Amino acid sequence: MKKFLMALAFVGLGAVAANAQCDEFATPATSKYSVATNSFWSNWYLQVGVDMSVMDAYNNGDHLLSGEWHDNRTYGVNLAVGKWFTPGIGTRLKLNWQNGTFGHAFRNQDCLQTLGETPIDCKGGYARLSFDTQFNLSNMFCGYSDSRVWNFIVYPRMSLYRNFSTSQYFPGLGVGIENTWKLGKCVGLYLDLSYEWTDNDLAPYAKDGKAFEGNQVANIDLGLTFNLGKSGWSKAVSLDDYEALSAEACSKLAALRAQLKAEQDENARLRDLLAKKGDAKPAEKIVTANAASVFFNLNSSKLNSKKDLINIEAVATAAKNTGAKVQVTGSADSKTGSSAYNQKLSEARAQAVADELVNLGVDRSKITVKGIGGVNDVTPYNLNRRAVIELK
């Protein structure tokens, strides 16, 4: 009979925990710009292409596209690796190799002209390593869409130049725009336009007995983009999905409340029956809770919800009244973070709850703590960032 009373009381905690979460389901915050967090190893890409650069040969008045600009152009190849941290923000490391006409792109010393008695290198002899901070304006202003074919990107640039003619290194600054077209799930086409300034002169070249050099460069690059590993973004749970989940949860809660009411009535009847037989426990010894879930923010093991603290206090009271042992099981969501990181995070969450139970008077020797790492047991997936407390 006593065990039956305890079982009925345990059902009450399920209703308390469900009631604590119902309001959270009913008040989501999402929009067309929201996406789920991806792991660090997602959305990397590799770019391979060819390019043409136009240098301002200010010694003869040719500034980029003005004058005889075709005498100032060089051709080369480029290789880049990048990552998108969000649909709108990413970084890219890019290497350009420019060295004279295309046929001599990798043979600096094969292309020499003479100015008086001094041989000088042909136009172009330099390499550039650039770091770009990219902003995908299509995703930032129109929202992320996996089916979008064309994306418009802008970026500021910092560069390090190597002048092959003078064996010098010097910095550069620039800006650029990039247009990308999706050709398939793993490959795309890109067209890149940029303009850069340096504090030094690029490789000189000879024309009509004069030497010319410049420190401003316009570039146009064309090539292919190859996605590495997992690419794209999972949309965050939509408002409609949240509302459907809320309606379902609250419907189940209403049914649970009705069942609980009937069981409470039966519990009261049995308590009266036991009292008449002189076998009733004092009211304060009746168990009021046996389990609860405590939810955490992304990458956090900090307790920050009053509802969660109330649930922990209810279980602590039940543990002290019955002398029962307590099992605390922490978990993380498997969609974010590595397995090793999620294991440590799940253990930290469980330990944070255990410390709170001790603060509420539960004997630490009766508390067992464990972390189970990243899981995907609950929908939506962010509810897997939790710790479950159970009486044993």
C-alpha positions as CSV (number, residue, x, y, z in Angstrom):
1,M,0.0,0.0,0.0
2,K,2.8,2.4,0.9
3,K,4.6,1.7,-2.4
4,F,1.3,2.4,-4.3
5,L,1.0,5.8,-2.6
6,M,4.6,6.6,-3.5
7,A,4.0,5.6,-7.2
8,L,0.9,7.9,-7.3
9,A,2.9,10.7,-5.9
10,F,5.7,10.2,-8.5
11,V,3.2,10.8,-11.3
12,G,2.7,14.3,-9.8
13,L,6.2,15.2,-10.6
14,G,5.8,14.4,-14.3
15,A,2.9,16.9,-14.4
16,V,5.0,19.5,-12.6
17,A,7.9,19.1,-15.1
18,A,5.6,19.1,-18.1
19,N,3.8,22.2,-16.8
20,A,7.2,24.0,-16.3
21,Q,8.0,23.4,-20.0
22,C,4.7,24.2,-21.6
23,D,5.2,27.9,-21.5
24,E,8.6,27.6,-23.0
25,F,7.2,25.7,-26.0
26,A,4.5,28.4,-26.5
27,T,6.9,31.4,-26.6
28,P,9.4,30.7,-29.4
29,A,11.6,33.4,-31.1
30,T,12.5,32.5,-34.7
31,S,12.5,34.1,-38.1
32,K,13.5,33.5,-41.7
33,Y,17.1,34.5,-40.8
34,S,17.4,31.8,-38.1
35,V,19.5,28.6,-38.7
36,A,20.7,25.9,-36.4
37,T,24.2,26.0,-35.1
38,N,26.6,23.9,-37.2
39,S,29.9,22.3,-36.0
40,F,33.3,23.9,-36.6
41,W,34.1,21.3,-39.4
42,S,31.0,22.2,-41.4
43,N,30.9,24.7,-44.4
44,W,34.5,24.7,-45.4
45,Y,35.4,25.1,-49.1
46,L,38.3,25.2,-51.6
47,Q,38.6,27.5,-54.6
48,V,40.8,27.1,-57.6
49,G,40.9,29.6,-60.4
50,V,42.8,31.9,-62.9
51,D,43.0,35.6,-62.7
52,M,44.1,38.8,-64.5
53,S,45.6,41.8,-62.7
54,V,46.0,45.4,-63.9
55,M,48.7,47.5,-62.3
56,D,48.7,51.3,-62.3
57,A,51.9,52.3,-64.1
58,Y,51.9,55.8,-62.7
59,N,55.3,56.7,-64.3
60,N,53.7,57.0,-67.7
61,G,50.3,58.2,-66.5
62,D,48.5,54.9,-67.0
63,H,46.1,54.4,-64.0
64,L,44.5,51.0,-64.1
65,L,42.0,51.0,-67.0
66,S,43.1,54.4,-68.3
67,G,45.7,54.8,-71.0
68,E,47.4,51.8,-72.4
69,W,46.2,49.5,-69.6
70,H,46.9,46.3,-71.6
71,D,50.6,47.0,-71.1
72,N,50.1,46.9,-67.3
73,R,48.2,43.6,-67.1
74,T,49.5,40.2,-65.8
75,Y,47.9,36.8,-65.6
76,G,48.2,34.2,-62.9
77,V,46.6,31.4,-60.8
78,N,45.0,31.4,-57.4
79,L,44.1,28.9,-54.7
80,A,41.9,29.6,-51.6
81,V,40.5,27.9,-48.6
82,G,37.6,29.4,-46.6
83,K,34.9,28.7,-44.0
84,W,31.4,30.1,-43.4
85,F,30.8,30.5,-39.7
86,T,27.2,31.7,-40.3
87,P,25.2,32.0,-43.5
88,G,26.3,35.6,-43.6
89,I,29.8,35.7,-42.2
90,G,32.9,33.8,-43.3
91,T,36.7,34.1,-43.8
92,R,39.0,33.1,-46.7
93,L,42.8,32.7,-47.1
94,K,43.8,33.1,-50.7
95,L,47.1,32.8,-52.6
96,N,47.6,34.5,-55.9
97,W,50.7,33.9,-58.1
98,Q,51.3,36.7,-60.7
99,N,54.4,36.7,-62.9
100,G,54.3,38.2,-66.4
101,T,52.5,36.7,-69.3
102,F,50.6,33.5,-68.7
103,G,53.2,31.3,-70.5
104,H,55.8,32.5,-68.0
105,A,53.6,32.4,-64.9
106,F,56.1,30.2,-62.9
107,R,59.4,31.2,-64.5
108,N,60.4,34.7,-63.2
109,Q,63.9,34.7,-64.7
110,D,62.8,33.6,-68.2
111,C,61.2,37.0,-68.9
112,L,63.7,39.8,-68.9
113,Q,63.9,43.1,-70.8
114,T,66.7,45.7,-70.9
115,L,66.6,49.2,-69.7
116,G,69.9,50.8,-70.8
117,E,72.5,48.3,-69.6
118,T,70.4,47.0,-66.7
119,P,68.2,44.0,-67.3
120,I,64.9,44.1,-65.3
121,D,62.1,41.6,-64.8
122,C,59.0,41.7,-66.9
123,K,55.8,43.1,-65.4
124,G,54.1,41.2,-62.7
125,G,56.7,39.3,-60.7
126,Y,54.9,38.9,-57.4
127,A,52.8,36.6,-55.2
128,R,50.1,37.7,-52.7
129,L,48.7,35.9,-49.7
130,S,45.3,37.5,-48.7
131,F,43.0,37.2,-45.7
132,D,39.4,38.2,-46.5
133,T,36.5,38.7,-44.1
134,Q,33.4,37.8,-46.2
135,F,29.8,39.1,-45.8
136,N,27.2,37.2,-47.8
137,L,24.6,40.0,-48.4
138,S,22.2,37.6,-50.1
139,N,21.8,35.6,-46.9
140,M,22.1,38.6,-44.5
141,F,19.3,40.6,-46.2
142,C,17.1,37.9,-47.8
143,G,17.5,35.0,-45.3
144,Y,19.3,31.7,-45.9
145,S,17.9,29.5,-48.6
146,D,19.5,26.2,-49.6
147,S,17.9,26.4,-53.1
148,R,19.4,29.9,-53.9
149,V,21.6,29.7,-56.9
150,W,23.3,33.1,-56.9
151,N,24.9,34.8,-53.9
152,F,26.5,38.3,-53.6
153,I,29.4,38.7,-51.3
154,V,31.6,41.7,-50.2
155,Y,34.8,41.6,-48.3
156,P,37.7,43.8,-46.9
157,R,41.1,42.3,-47.4
158,M,44.6,42.3,-45.8
159,S,47.4,41.0,-47.9
160,L,51.1,40.2,-47.8
161,Y,53.0,40.6,-51.0
162,R,56.3,39.1,-52.2
163,N,58.0,41.1,-54.9
164,F,60.2,38.6,-56.9
165,S,62.1,41.4,-58.6
166,T,63.3,43.0,-55.4
167,S,63.0,40.1,-53.0
168,Q,60.9,42.2,-50.7
169,Y,57.8,41.5,-48.5
170,F,55.2,44.3,-47.9
171,P,51.6,44.6,-46.8
172,G,48.5,45.6,-48.7
173,L,44.9,46.5,-48.1
174,G,41.9,46.0,-50.4
175,V,38.2,45.5,-50.9
176,G,36.3,43.2,-53.2
177,I,33.1,41.7,-54.3
178,E,32.4,38.1,-55.2
179,N,29.6,36.5,-57.1
180,T,29.0,32.8,-56.7
181,W,26.7,30.4,-58.6
182,K,25.6,27.0,-57.4
183,L,26.3,24.3,-60.0
184,G,25.6,21.3,-57.7
185,K,25.6,20.2,-54.1
186,C,29.4,20.2,-53.9
187,V,30.6,22.5,-56.7
188,G,30.0,26.1,-57.7
189,L,31.4,28.9,-60.0
190,Y,32.8,32.2,-58.7
191,L,33.7,35.5,-60.2
192,D,35.8,37.8,-57.9
193,L,36.6,41.5,-58.4
194,S,39.0,43.3,-56.1
195,Y,41.1,46.5,-55.8
196,E,44.2,46.8,-53.6
197,W,46.7,49.3,-52.4
198,T,50.3,48.6,-51.2
199,D,53.0,50.8,-49.5
200,N,55.6,49.5,-52.0
201,D,56.1,49.2,-55.7
202,L,55.3,46.0,-57.5
203,A,57.7,44.5,-60.0
204,P,58.8,47.0,-62.7
205,Y,58.7,46.5,-66.4
206,A,60.3,48.2,-69.4
207,K,58.7,50.1,-72.2
208,D,60.2,52.5,-74.7
209,G,63.4,52.7,-72.8
210,K,61.7,53.6,-69.5
211,A,61.0,51.7,-66.3
212,F,57.4,51.6,-65.0
213,E,56.1,50.4,-61.7
214,G,52.9,50.7,-59.6
215,N,51.4,50.2,-56.1
216,Q,47.7,49.8,-56.9
217,V,46.2,46.6,-58.5
218,A,42.8,45.6,-59.8
219,N,42.1,41.9,-60.0
220,I,39.5,39.7,-61.7
221,D,39.4,36.0,-60.7
222,L,37.3,33.2,-62.2
223,G,37.2,29.7,-60.9
224,L,35.4,26.8,-59.2
225,T,34.4,26.3,-55.6
226,F,34.4,22.9,-54.0
227,N,32.6,22.3,-50.8
228,L,34.5,20.2,-48.2
229,G,32.5,17.9,-46.0
230,K,29.1,19.0,-44.8
231,S,27.8,22.2,-46.3
232,G,24.6,24.2,-45.9
233,W,22.6,25.1,-42.9
234,S,19.7,23.4,-41.1
235,K,16.8,25.9,-40.6
236,A,15.9,26.6,-37.1
237,V,12.6,25.3,-35.9
238,S,9.9,27.4,-37.5
239,L,7.2,29.3,-35.6
240,D,4.6,26.9,-37.0
241,D,6.6,23.9,-35.8
242,Y,6.9,25.4,-32.4
243,E,3.2,26.1,-32.2
244,A,2.4,22.6,-33.3
245,L,4.8,21.2,-30.7
246,S,3.3,23.4,-28.0
247,A,-0.3,22.4,-28.9
248,E,0.7,18.7,-28.7
249,A,2.5,19.1,-25.5
250,C,-0.3,21.1,-23.8
251,S,-2.9,18.6,-25.0
252,K,-0.9,15.8,-23.5
253,L,-0.5,17.9,-20.3
254,A,-4.3,18.4,-20.1
255,A,-4.8,14.6,-20.3
256,L,-2.1,14.1,-17.7
257,R,-3.7,16.6,-15.4
258,A,-7.1,14.8,-15.7
259,Q,-5.4,11.5,-14.9
260,L,-3.5,13.0,-12.1
261,K,-6.7,14.5,-10.6
262,A,-8.3,11.1,-10.6
263,E,-5.3,9.5,-9.0
264,Q,-5.0,12.3,-6.4
265,D,-8.6,11.6,-5.4
266,E,-7.8,7.9,-5.1
267,N,-4.7,8.8,-3.1
268,A,-6.7,10.9,-0.7
269,R,-9.2,8.1,-0.2
270,L,-6.4,5.6,0.5
271,R,-4.7,8.0,2.9
272,D,-7.9,8.3,4.8
273,L,-8.2,4.6,4.9
274,L,-4.6,4.2,6.2
275,A,-5.2,6.8,8.8
276,K,-8.2,4.9,10.1
277,K,-6.0,1.9,10.4
278,G,-3.2,3.9,12.2
279,D,-0.7,3.1,9.5
280,A,-0.3,6.6,7.9
281,K,2.9,8.5,7.6
282,P,3.1,12.1,8.7
283,A,2.1,14.5,5.9
284,E,5.6,15.9,5.6
285,K,7.0,12.4,4.8
286,I,4.9,11.9,1.7
287,V,7.0,12.0,-1.5
288,T,6.1,15.0,-3.7
289,A,8.6,14.5,-6.6
290,N,10.9,11.8,-8.0
291,A,12.4,13.2,-11.3
292,A,13.0,16.4,-13.1
293,S,14.8,17.8,-16.2
294,V,17.0,20.9,-16.1
295,F,17.7,22.6,-19.4
296,F,20.8,24.6,-20.4
297,N,21.8,27.1,-23.0
298,L,24.2,26.2,-25.8
299,N,27.8,25.5,-24.6
300,S,26.7,26.3,-21.0
301,S,26.6,24.4,-17.7
302,K,25.1,27.3,-15.7
303,L,21.8,27.1,-14.0
304,N,19.8,30.1,-15.1
305,S,16.1,29.2,-15.0
306,K,13.8,29.7,-11.9
307,K,11.6,26.9,-13.2
308,D,14.6,24.5,-13.2
309,L,15.5,25.6,-9.6
310,I,12.0,24.9,-8.5
311,N,12.2,21.4,-10.0
312,I,15.5,20.7,-8.4
313,E,14.1,21.8,-5.0
314,A,11.1,19.5,-5.4
315,V,13.4,16.5,-6.0
316,A,15.7,17.5,-3.2
317,T,12.8,17.7,-0.8
318,A,11.6,14.2,-1.9
319,A,15.2,12.8,-1.5
320,K,15.5,14.2,2.0
321,N,12.1,13.0,3.1
322,T,12.6,9.4,1.9
323,G,16.4,9.0,2.2
324,A,16.4,7.9,-1.5
325,K,19.5,8.0,-3.6
326,V,19.7,10.5,-6.5
327,Q,20.9,9.9,-10.0
328,V,21.9,13.0,-12.1
329,T,22.5,12.3,-15.8
330,G,23.8,15.2,-18.0
331,S,23.7,15.3,-21.8
332,A,24.4,17.6,-24.7
333,D,22.9,17.8,-28.2
334,S,24.8,15.8,-30.8
335,K,24.3,18.3,-33.6
336,T,26.9,20.7,-32.1
337,G,30.4,20.1,-30.8
338,S,32.8,17.2,-31.0
339,S,32.1,13.9,-29.0
340,A,34.9,14.7,-26.6
341,Y,33.7,18.2,-25.9
342,N,30.0,17.1,-25.5
343,Q,31.1,14.4,-23.0
344,K,32.9,17.0,-20.8
345,L,29.9,19.4,-21.2
346,S,27.4,16.7,-20.2
347,E,29.5,15.9,-17.1
348,A,29.7,19.6,-16.1
349,R,25.9,20.0,-16.4
350,A,25.3,17.0,-14.2
351,Q,27.8,18.2,-11.7
352,A,26.2,21.7,-11.6
353,V,22.9,20.1,-10.7
354,A,24.5,17.8,-8.1
355,D,26.1,20.8,-6.4
356,E,22.7,22.6,-6.3
357,L,21.2,19.5,-4.6
358,V,23.9,19.5,-2.0
359,N,23.2,23.2,-1.4
360,L,19.6,22.3,-0.8
361,G,20.6,19.7,1.9
362,V,20.9,16.4,0.0
363,D,23.8,14.2,1.2
364,R,26.5,14.2,-1.5
365,S,27.3,10.6,-0.8
366,K,23.7,9.7,-2.0
367,I,24.2,11.5,-5.3
368,T,25.5,9.7,-8.4
369,V,26.7,11.9,-11.3
370,K,27.3,10.9,-14.9
371,G,27.5,12.4,-18.4
372,I,26.3,10.6,-21.5
373,G,27.8,13.1,-24.1
374,G,25.9,14.2,-27.1
375,V,22.5,12.7,-27.8
376,N,19.5,13.2,-30.0
377,D,16.7,11.7,-27.9
378,V,14.4,14.7,-27.7
379,T,12.7,16.9,-30.4
380,P,13.5,19.8,-30.9
381,Y,17.2,18.9,-30.6
382,N,18.1,21.8,-28.3
383,L,16.1,20.1,-25.5
384,N,18.9,17.5,-25.4
385,R,21.0,20.1,-23.6
386,R,19.8,19.0,-20.2
387,A,20.4,17.1,-17.0
388,V,17.8,14.6,-15.7
389,I,17.4,14.0,-11.9
390,E,15.9,10.7,-10.7
391,L,15.3,9.2,-7.3
392,K,16.5,5.6,-7.0
